[in-house]
């Protein structure tokens, strides 16, 4: 090896990598033995560029020269000298094996071998569970055992040197000379290992690129093989591809030398040359086969699973009924696959699969599905018609040319790559044959459990275990199996007395269960129930139920009672508002016993959790914070109800039960960071809030045909953000929404000290995670009384994004359908509804047609019926912001109600029934029009 040329070629590759758009990520480099001896790297082979960039990256890790075997046809002309200088050895070199063993034994270089023996362009490497490579005309061949044989030979001569040093010094010296060993003692201290390597590319696309254009200009009639390599590999280099290189656990070759035949050859005093056939040849050969199967399995098990693999595999297994495959149903199966893989199948994931995957069911903003289906259509694997795809099974079953597979049938090639992952294939197959109704049921369970599990994880981290009274163990099953529809009877709005009774009973946020055991006064014998037990109860019993509200004899804090306020020490904010602080969590008021703070609160989060009201227990925090699903036994309409910033689902539970009594299925998602402790907010970004809302809509899709989305405060604005991403919302409503961050009061942004004063003057919410703001919330049992400035920044970014989306959408919509037409539609709808008239059939069909037209493209602005509700003297949100938002939006139907209330939390307290009725009336009108 010409070392100067070798290192110069490395610099050349480094310069070339600056031009390339390939994104290479290394995994498991810590598994490579360092300074322990000879290493042979065995890697899968899909492109020619691997023979260049893989040695370079291994050298960057080990800092040792790396040799590799290269196809003999490459050693021609000027390329021959370059390859030899870089340490490449021709597969047809008669001295190939000796040179490799010599370099390994002496530590001169590492070695890379591609055991497949060729580029496996179709990635078909298994047959009936065995490793078989599929070449042209269905020719099958086994992967080569060359890497294993070379490793065994290297370790054999190392062991022979060790024995000859003692029993035959002459043979010892001869071997030292033969292999040019400078330091025998160092050689004897080391051992030989094989390190499996997997290389996965994503995405794999064959497109015209710089290399293919140059080749077409310089070559006459290039072969299909050449064009395949130029189109596929040139696209990888210049158009961008993610390359995941994974190193597996090393295979120690010394472990295979505990055999009498091998021991006989190792200790033989006779002269043994490299070309001699050993008496242990049959044992070595069997060992080589075993080693090969071991590292090949490791290589393919490390495949980095990506979206293309998921889509291609599910499409491959889905039965062809002739009726086509619903595209949303197909995407749901892919979404479910990401759940199962992450939880149980222990695959290696592409980085895109580590985040929330709900986007493929909403607006596909990362184009995962769009890019795949476009490739499938272009290559004739599927045909798209009216929201359905029709599969061409022959593309998966018929043979195809080996050297053109990556161009002509890339979907099959992608599916082949993960075929060796047996558990994964079994799951894909099972998922593909399930009925659409089974998929819908799985979707509802998975989304509900995913949001619930996230809450439990946060609860356990920031709060701890839940302390429950001993008798609750007996009644918890009743609470969990209790059906929410039994809790609230259907209210006839025409019966004022009945409606009044409903609202009065709802003041305490719960209605006692019939036949439920009394939980009050039972705190003498207490025990801790872990969140894992609660999770188990939830999964088994809450599919159609609503957990009992914490009514365990705990006194309820009333901010109006001075006696309650005196129980806590005061803290002044910058605005002079009294802040609840230094509180303790009480187990029960029936006894004088209280749990010490150190037993109740974790040390890390104590200062934040004690901001809660004095009477609140962990169970109450849990019940208020958890996401909840209230199912209806009649009707096919669902409502996604989103809580406000710093609030939690429990605050909206009375309204949710009211809607359920009207026949709606209601889901209350929990926005990440909320419902636990304020410090939880420091780990959250606003995109996670949007994703939680998206998941809520997906859950409703699996249960309901009609879907209405609404929320309070920031929750209302999140409904607008959701409408810009999906096309199947039927209406949205907002209660006291902020249009801009400035709609919040000054004390909501201002923390104590000099920093707070500076931020107040600047008028900009900014800061670090250590900057905290305290304020007095209206509903302290549901809302944080302190929050980090970093989360205010997230609110600001979210509101700015929503406002920009609405403005941009309105401009596009004006150009698309004309502003005057929108105003006419809005005016006509408002007039007919206000006059109590029935909407005419022709007018109704026109509205419905307008609503459906938007599904042909991405939503422009807010293009569905909208209701905004605000209180005139809202102390928390500037009411003018809601009016500005109303004026900005041009929807086919929009209404604005201004109530004369002096509070922000309008859906609780006196007068809430008027707001309930207004929102319900709007929803009923929308459903009547669109039915």
KASULPE-V433702 format. One line per field, one symbol per residue. ss: DSSP state (A for helix, B for strand, O for the rest). phi: phi as a letter, one per 20 degrees, with the letter a starting at -180 (. if undefined). burial: b if it has 16 or more other ideal C-beta (glycine too) atoms within 10 Angstrom, else e. Layout:
ss = ???
phi = ???
burial = ???
//
This chain:
ss = OOAAAAAAAAAAAAAAAAAOOOBBBBBOAAAOOOOOBBBBBBBOOOOOOAAAAAAAAAAAAAOOOBBBBBOAAAOOAAAAAAAAAOOBBBOOOOOAAAAAAAAAAAOOOBBBBOOOOOOOOOOOOBBOOBBOBBOAAAOBBOOOOAAAAAAAAAAAAAAAAAAAAAAOAAAAAAAAAAOOOOOAAAAAAOBBBBBBBBBBBBOOOOOOOAAAAAAAAAOOOOOAAAAAAAAAAAAAAAOOOBBBBBBOOOBBAAAAOOOAAAAAAAOOOOOOOOOOOOOOAAAAAAAAAAAAAAAAAAAAAOOBBOAAAAAAAAAAAOOOOOOOBBAAAAAAAAAAAAAAAAAAAOOBBOAAAOOOOAAAAOOOOOOAAAAAAAAAAAOOOBBBBOOBBBBOOAAAAOOOOAAAAAAAOAAAAAAAAOOOOAAAAAAAAAAAAOOAAAAAAAAAAAAAAAAAAAAAAAAAAAOOOBBBBOOAAAAAAAAAAOBAAAAOOOOOOOOAAAAAAAAAAAAAOOOOOOOOOOOOOOOOOBBBBOAAAAAAAAAAAOOOBOOOOOOOOOOOOOOOOAAAAOOOBBBBOOOOOBBBBOOOOOOOOOOOOOOOAAAAOOOOOAAAAOOOOOOOOAAAAAAAAOOBBBOOOOOOBBBBBBOOOOOOAAAAAAAAAAAAAOOOBBBBOOOOOOOOOAAAAAAOOAAAAAAAAAAAAAAAAOOOOBBBBBBBOAAAAAAAAAAOOOOOOOBBBBBOOOOOAAABOAAAOOOOAAAAAAAAAAOOOOOOOOOBBBOOOOOOOOOOOBBBAAAAAAAAAAAAAAAAAAAAAAAAAAAAAOAAAAAAAAAAAAAAAAOOOOOOAAAAAAAAAAAAAAAAOOOOOOOOBBBBBBBOOOOOBOAAAAAAAAAAOOOOOBBBBBBOOOOOOOOOOOOAAAAAAAAAAAAAAAAAAAO
phi = .effffffffffffffffefefddcdcmffeffdmdqecdedcfcccffffdffgfffffeemcgcebecgfffeclffffffffenedffdffegfffffffffemfaebdceffmafefeleccblndfceedgllfdbfffegffffffffffffffgffffedbfffgfffffgdleecgfffffdbdcddfcdccdbedcdcfbgfffffffddelffffffgfffffffffddnbedddddeffeefgfedebfffffffefeffcefefeefegffffffffffgffffffgffegefcfgffffffffeffeenendfffffffffffffffffeceleedfgfeeefdfffdddlfdmffgffffffffemfcceblmcddeefffedffbffedgfeebfffgffffdgfeffffffgffffeffgfffffffffffffffffffffffffddofeecfgffgfefffffefeffffcffeeffeffffffffffegemacgffmeffdemcdfddbedffffgfffffecdfcccfgffdemefefcfeeffffffdfeceefenffdfbledeefadfcefcefffeedfffdgfeffffffeeefffgfffeffccdedecncdcceddfefmebggfefgfffffffeneeccdfdfgnemccgfgffeddffffffffgffffffgfdceecdcbadlfffffffffffdccceeabccdleeecfffeffffdeefnfgfffffffmcfbqdfeeccdbdffdffcdfdbbefffffffgfffffffffffffffffgffcnffffffffffffffffemeffffffffffffffegfffbfgdmddcgcccdbdfdfedcfffffffffffeddfbbccddeecdbeffecnfnffffgfffffffffffffef
burial = beeeebeebbeebeeebeebebebeeebeeebbeeebbbbbbbbbbbebbbbbbbbbbbebbeebbbbbbbeebbeeeeeeebbbbbbbbbeeeeebbbbbbbbbbbbbbbbbbbbbebbbbbbbbeeeebbbbbeeeeeebbbbbbbbbbbbbbbbbbbbebbbeebeebbeebbeebebeebeebeebbbbbbbbbbbbbbbbbeebebbeebeeeeeeeeeeebbbbbbbbbbbbbebbbbbbbbebbbbeebbeeeebeebbebeeebeeeeebebeebbeebbeebbbebbebbbbbbbbbbbbbbbbbbbbbeeeeebbebebbbbbbbbbbbbbeeeeebbebeebeebbbbbbbbeeeebbebbbebbeebebbeeeeebbebbeebbeeeebbbbbbbbbbbbbbbbbbbbbeebbebbeebbebeeeebbebbbebbbbbbbebbbebbbbbbbbbbbbebbeebbeebbebebbebbeebeeeeeeebeebbeebeebbbebeeeeebeebbeeeeebebeebbebbeebbeebbbbbbbbbbeebeeeeeebeebbeebebbeeeebbeebbbbbbebeeeebeeeebbeeebebbbbbbbbbbbbbbbbbbbbbbbbbbeeeebbbbbbbbbbbbbbbbbbbbbbbbbbebbbbbbbbbbbbbbbbbbbbbbbebbbbbbbbbbbbbbbbbebbbbbbbbbbbbbbbbbbbbbbebbbbbbbbbbbebebbbebbbbbeeeebeebbeeeebebeeebbbbbbbbbbbbbbbbbbbbbbbbbbebbebbbebbeebbeebbeebeeeebeebbebbeebbeeeeebeeeebeebeebbeebeeeebbbbbbbbbbbbbeebebbbeebbeebbeebbbbbbbebebebebbbbbbeeebbebbebbbebbebbbebbe
//
